[in-house]
């Protein structure tokens, strides 16, 4: 027995796995010394387990193994190297198994740590239900994932993968995905070819044959080079033309004769095979060409030449519904959008609803490409060399995109993976595009292109970051998905037939979730993601250097599933040798910046755990709650100031209550939500969820328009606070427009800016600058297309000598009578940065997160990356390294560059951050003096307070400090005049310019001192996408990110 707690480790068996993890060689002393170092770096974790007894380990794919950690055999090491890349959680039995390139070494060696029933006084179900992230029950998983980043160990090698390739009609060969070398053995077929990619089931390739009358099922072990069932393979009636699906330890096949076949893989060597359901009366020539596991994890959609069939899985499978049974859907693939099936027949796209009813969309030509890039979207071949994106809510084409630099696209072989679109041409050209499609048509750019000797013979296959393709001459080639670098090539290895899917790849449709226990009175889910650090990223779906992005899709009994996508990010400095907390501390010390090694390691440990997914945390002391990734940076010091203005900013506050059927949840955002280290906030930003229940979208839009207008016309009356609305963004300019009396032109598609007088009038009069004609924008027009909604106020708190900007960005949603929730502003806000101020709103936030917020991390990171380019390009008018640093912090923290995040925290706590605060606050001073009725004495007091704080900072450059002090004194003098002098605006501009020049100079030196971070900034600035494309493609970040200052 071994007690895993700080200081109590005695000895470890000298197994190959432990030696590989904790030290080279065979010395047990070395192994134990390194293991003790692990404990010392991580801290106490009281879990007792037995490394010597056999332990049952159940993988996601359902294979049970008996693992014995023995020093007398290498069997354990062989199992560890088997390349399982899944995490399985069974809340009924309480067992968890870790696997993957990192975790397959840890997950078996520490199998006892993961066997709650064997190592805890709680039952498995109790331990999971009590899975507070700080408790041992959940920390067992977090502990393992935290090992590599905390110790700065080198990245483990990727797990083995294999690609299955037909060699003639009756045999499959297997090749290593990592280098293209042939694996031993082949998979001889009984009598019929294989027409669908195998299911990657751990190291097994599971597939069926396409025989007209009967077919054999196979489970091919790619590592041992043999079929598990070589002598008596299971025989089923009819062809198997679709990749099987897996739930728990059951694999499900559908045959062309309409049979649902279950294969119990509890013991893979002797599977339990039975035909459990007949769902269609099909002729021998019929086919089921796609099997899709629904978002509930319990429904299988069989897409066939005789319609679409919804089958309920489980112990007693049943037909839920059959639809369009006279339609042949076998000529094109199928996809899930919003958890429901999409299929195509000829030139008609069919979308099926939960009850089996359907809608159709007639296309101009036959559908040959059908994929789903996001919830509620379908990607299809358009006219010519273009792609159409169909919005399944409106049943219409929402965008048409022509990818640059390619012609003659072979749409039948296009591959969509995460935010990368792999596009082959019939000429042999292969191009890869990056596509951010949160706001259609999205932003497209070509990442790389290559021309092969022959066109592709099959759809490409992806393993990690390796893109494998087969041309019609039988050559296999592998490229880096993100750079296009050729990794290997095998010539003449195959016949000119379809390449099958990788047999040992991670199944991209499956990952695991932790039940969090109860949140807001209802069970909630926590996604069990990998740490986004490159050192552990390959432990789950997603390439090294990427973040695996989950989207919760439901449960089946105790088993939980979710689809995943990936977002590519640049390699993190944690992959650089010698880059650890101590090195960060030394670098910060060189820059005269604060550093505390103890708190740094504690924060990195917490951030690693919180990087596993998103869940909500309640701070009972401060009576607030928020997403875990935000709460680790919040200590409550900003709450008194925020609470003083909540009645000013909340749409339901201060005399303008929201009507029945409207729920709101107000939250702090921006710098004030990171008050642990953001010591000098420039303004005070809020966001507010507004959920409107209504029978129709039009009714919800009308209600939203009323709420927003009432709030805009209400003068806040809060004791001790003076506030005045400066501007409201509401609606989208339908054409370029210049309001009467204004010199500003609002571009088409930008948010409409309303003054308080225009809100009261309910309209804006002006001129269409594209035609020169007079035009009027009515409030009702804005209500029908609200776009990005933002209130901007100036408020004064005389007691604290504060005059500053405050804002509230609304995130409106419509909830129909059935309970479906839809965004109303054309975009979705991620649940990653906000601190909610009323714990009574937990239930609302939880339901909104489940409906719209669970899959937005990648989009949030993509927006931040584009913002770094926007503000970080030298020579541009918007060049502002203060904004760059603040966006970089959220980007590094949420993409796994945790040590860089620590470095940036110190920048925000340094004296130079006060200068950036002055730059922001002085803008509010200027607006307060010229656009509000706030008394001049209060405005002058704020300016004097800024000057006093600056003069007290002795650690700043004396010359630059004197220049800004002179600017502030000039503003104070001007405020004393009545009326304000004509050069007052110029004085404000001069002060802001001098502050920003100073900040840019100091931040540039500090950022460049961190070579890895500067290289990351340079890579983001060098992105080919332009600021204009970002603005046109992402309405929410047209001006919105300025509010993240």
Buried (B, 14 or more C-beta within 10 A) or exposed (E): EBEBBEEEBEEBBBBBBBBBBBBEEEEBEBBBEBBBEBBEBBBEBEBBBBBEBEBBBBBBBBBBBEBBBBBEEBEBBEBBBBBBBBBBBBBEBBBBBBBBBBBBBBBBBBBBBBBBBBBBEBEBBBBBBEBEBEEBBBBBBBBBBBBBBBBBBEBBEBBBBBBBBBBEEBBBBBBBBBEBEBBEBBBEBBEBBBBBBBBBBBBBBBBBBBBBEBBBBBBBBBBBBBBBBEEEBBEBBBBBBBBBBBBBBBBBBBBBBBBBBBBBBBEBEEBEBEBBBBBBEBEEEBBBBBBBBBBBBBBBBBBBBBBBBBBBBBEEBEBBBBBBEEBBBBBBBBBBBBBBBBBBBBEBBBBBEBEBEBEEBEBEEBBBBBBBBBBBBBBBBBEEBBBBBBBBBEEEBBBBBBBEEBEEBBBBBBBBBBBBBBBBBEBBBBBBBBBBBBBBBBBBBBBBBBEBEBBBBBBBBBBBBBBBBBBBBBBBBBBBBBEBEEBBEBEEBBBEBBBBBBBBBBBBBBBBBBBBBEBBEEEBBBBBBBBBBBBBBBBBBBBBBBBBBBBBBBBBBBBBBBBBBBBBBBBBBBBBEEBBBBBBBEBBEEBEBBBEEEEBBEBBBBBBBBBBBBBBBBBEEBEBBBBBBBBBBBBBEBBEBBEBBBBBBBBBBBEBEBEEEBBBBBBBBBBBBBBBBBBBBBBBBBBBBBBBBBEEBEBBBBBBBBBBBBBBEBEBEBEEBBBBBBBBBBBBBBBBBBBEEEEEBBEBBBBBBBBBEBBEEBBBEBBBBEEEEEBEBEBEBBBBBBBBBBBBBBBBBBEBBBBBBBBBBBBBBBBBEEEEBBBBBBBBBBBBBBBBBBBEBBBBBBBBBBBBBBBBBBBBBBBBBBBBBBBBBEEEEEBBBBBBBBBBBBBBBBBBBBBBBBBBBBBBBBBBBBBBBBBBBBBBBBBBBEBBEBBBEBBBBBBBBBBEBBEEEEEBBEEBBEBBBEBBEBBBEBBEEEEBEEEBEEBBBBBBEBBBBBBBBBBBEBBEBBEBBBBBBEBBBEBEBBBEBBBBBBBBBBBBBBBBB
